[in-house]
Amino acid sequence: MKIIKKILPILILVSLPIGAWAIEFQNPLDYDTFGELVDKLITFIFNIAVVICPLMIIIGAFYILTAGDDPKRVETGKNIITYTLIGLAVILLARGLIAMIEQVIGVRIGI
């Protein structure tokens, strides 16, 4: 029994590399390169931002319309609309900047 306890761990360790070579993983993604993955991820984030921006503007307008005599709610609504428009501008400029760099260099970066 003592011999089996000593030999069994050695046999397991020796057989592990053989089992590891037989494992083959399939790519669960539809993208073959990292650039394609990043491209699709950036496009997804851009699409989400384009959908969320009008909703945030509507929320800011709701704050302003329901403020009544509360200047703090009016200021909150203005801030929501302002920061939403700034965020949308940053997203659009980032996407445009990448397109402009691609045009100047003549190489497709990914988006």
VENPE-V230498 format. One record per backbone hydrogen bond with DSSP energy under -0.5 kcal/mol. NH is the residue of the N-H (numbers start at 1). CO is the residue of the C=O. If there is no record, write none. Layout:
# VENPE-V230498
nh->NH co->CO
nh->NH co->CO
This chain:
# VENPE-V230498
nh->5 co->1
nh->6 co->2
nh->7 co->3
nh->8 co->4
nh->9 co->5
nh->10 co->6
nh->11 co->7
nh->12 co->8
nh->13 co->9
nh->14 co->10
nh->15 co->11
nh->16 co->12
nh->17 co->13
nh->19 co->15
nh->20 co->16
nh->21 co->17
nh->22 co->18
nh->23 co->20
nh->28 co->26
nh->37 co->33
nh->38 co->34
nh->39 co->35
nh->40 co->36
nh->41 co->37
nh->42 co->38
nh->43 co->39
nh->44 co->40
nh->45 co->41
nh->46 co->42
nh->47 co->43
nh->48 co->44
nh->49 co->45
nh->50 co->46
nh->51 co->47
nh->52 co->48
nh->53 co->49
nh->54 co->50
nh->55 co->51
nh->56 co->52
nh->57 co->53
nh->58 co->54
nh->59 co->55
nh->60 co->56
nh->61 co->57
nh->62 co->58
nh->63 co->59
nh->64 co->60
nh->65 co->61
nh->66 co->62
nh->67 co->64
nh->70 co->67
nh->71 co->69
nh->74 co->70
nh->75 co->71
nh->76 co->72
nh->77 co->73
nh->78 co->74
nh->79 co->75
nh->80 co->76
nh->81 co->77
nh->82 co->78
nh->83 co->79
nh->84 co->80
nh->85 co->81
nh->86 co->82
nh->87 co->83
nh->88 co->84
nh->89 co->85
nh->90 co->86
nh->91 co->87
nh->92 co->88
nh->93 co->89
nh->94 co->90
nh->95 co->91
nh->96 co->92
nh->97 co->93
nh->98 co->94
nh->99 co->95
nh->100 co->96
nh->101 co->97
nh->102 co->98
nh->103 co->99
nh->104 co->100
nh->105 co->101
nh->106 co->102
nh->107 co->102
nh->109 co->107
